[in-house]
Amino acid sequence: MGNAGTGARDRDRDTEGRARNARPRDGLGRPLPYGASGVERQPEGVVRTPEETVAEAQALLDAGKPFHAHEVFEDAWKSGPEAERTLWRGLAQLAVGLTHSARGNVTGGARLLRRGAGAVEEWAAGSGERSPYGMDVEGLARWARELAGRVEGGAGTVTARTEAPRLRGAR
């Protein structure tokens, strides 16, 4: 009876019965109405090598789909070694920060960009690794803080595709 009279639909479930939102989404991950055409979703729970993660996330960032890149980083964060979780979580936060900035959420975008920058720097300091899997950690942190400052400074909504970082170095 839980949804009776509310107009809410039953929760979407995957083949194993876990709750999964099946609503279509736009390129920035915003839910669209059921039946609308959206962009293809990233499958959840995919185990990739770190190199595959970086390459797939970069392709999504280049396509202006930072929300979807975040899902790729989230898979690495959840399935990778414990010692790398802060790195992958920080990269996911950078992608979500770009997502929110592109959606016009100034406060949330800037906050997540800075949080992600801090996380990747914290991981680099703790591990001693400055270029994990060829990624430019210092450059990513610099990019994130610069974008956060521009967004807060009144740059307005940013375009995800043109603001996307290069994970392995400057454009």
Salt bridges, closest charged atoms under 4 A:
ASP12 OD1 - ARG9 NH2 3.77
ASP14 OD2 - ARG18 NH2 3.07
ASP14 OD2 - ARG20 NE 3.19
GLU16 OE1 - ARG18 NH2 3.20
ASP26 OD2 - ARG30 NE 2.63
GLU44 OE1 - ARG20 NH1 2.73
GLU56 OE1 - ARG48 NE 2.79
ASP62 OD2 - ARG166 NH1 3.03
ASP62 OD1 - ARG171 NH2 3.61
GLU74 OE1 - HIS70 NE2 3.32
GLU74 OE2 - LYS78 NZ 3.38
ASP75 OD2 - ARG48 NH1 3.01
GLU82 OE1 - ARG85 NH1 2.91
GLU121 OE1 - ARG145 NH2 2.84
GLU138 OE2 - ARG130 NH2 3.09
GLU146 OE2 - ARG150 NE 2.58
GLU152 OE1 - ARG114 NH2 2.80
GLU163 OE1 - ARG150 NH2 2.57
